[in-house]
Every structure is written in structure tokens, then in C-alpha cells.
Amino acid sequence: MTLLVRLGKFNLVGAMGMGVQLALLALFNHLVPGHYLWATSVALEIAVIHNFCWHMHFTWKDRGVGSDWMTQCLRFHLSNGLVSLIGNLILMRLLVQNAHMQVLFANVIAIGCCAVANFLLGDLWAFRVAR
């Protein structure tokens, strides 16, 4: 699979994951207003699990042969999950508290900022070819 095709698949899954994350963030932020960092963390974890499943079966399905899905899941969480969590929480704090942005708009920016690092980590480590 070419890098461009894989990047397209990654972006499609990412767009779906962003929808999941933003919908859950809106719900959690409505249910527990003022706790947007906790809401972001929970919404993000659910989106990470969603994205892992799609990436394993769609984006990097050609690399699944001979790979243990639990190892891939752990690597995905240690790479994409941590980048997204740290990046989202730092940027959400800055954009909501300091720049006074609306929570969902700030989250869209945070997700976009983490996307390139997440693709590279997914391609080079989380879903690398099993040896």
C-alpha cells in the first residue's frame, strides 16, 4: 500500500474518531460543566480505542499478519494515546483558559495539532511490520 493511500485511510479514520471524540466531549461537558479537561480525557480514550480498531482492520490491516493485537494496542496507546492525551490536555488548557475559546473548537485545534505525530508513530511503531 502506498504512503498516500495509507495517509488517506488514516485521515478517514481520524475524521470518524474526531466525530466520536467531539460528540462525547459535548455530552460530558453538558453533563458535568466546568470539567472540560476530565471530559476531554474520557472522550479521547474512547476515541483512541475506536481509532485503534479501525486502524488495525482498515488503515494498517496489511501489517496485521503475524502480529499480536494486544501488542499493537499497547504500542498504539503508548504512542498515539499519549501524544493525543498530553497534546489535547495542554492545548485545551491554553486555548480554553488563556485564549477563552469554546471547548469544542479548542478540541478541534488540539486534535489537528496531534495528527501528524500520530500518523508517523502509527506507521513507524504501533503497526510496524512484524518480524
Secondary structure by P-SEA (a helix, b strand, c coil): ccaaaaaaaaaaaaaaaaaaaaaaaaaaaaacccaaaaaaaaaaaaaaaaaaaaaaacccccccccccaaaaaaaaaaaaaaaaaaaaaaaaaaaaacccccaaaaaaaaaaaaaaaaaaaaacccccccc
